């Protein structure tokens, strides 16, 4: 998994009825786009995440299409 600043990190809900959590990558702390990432959630909360198999990266260029 590789991300860049400005990409979205989507953590999919694991159980029925649980919504996806979408955050914005504000800092890539690993080398060459690898985790961990500092992310910001819509409420302003920030966290450092090393995404697991329930996550995906939505790249900025994909959002422009």
Secondary structure, DSSP 8 states (H G I E B T S, - for coil): ----TT-EEEE--SSTT---EEEEEEEE-SGGG-S-EEEEETTS-EEEE---TTEEEE-HHHHT-
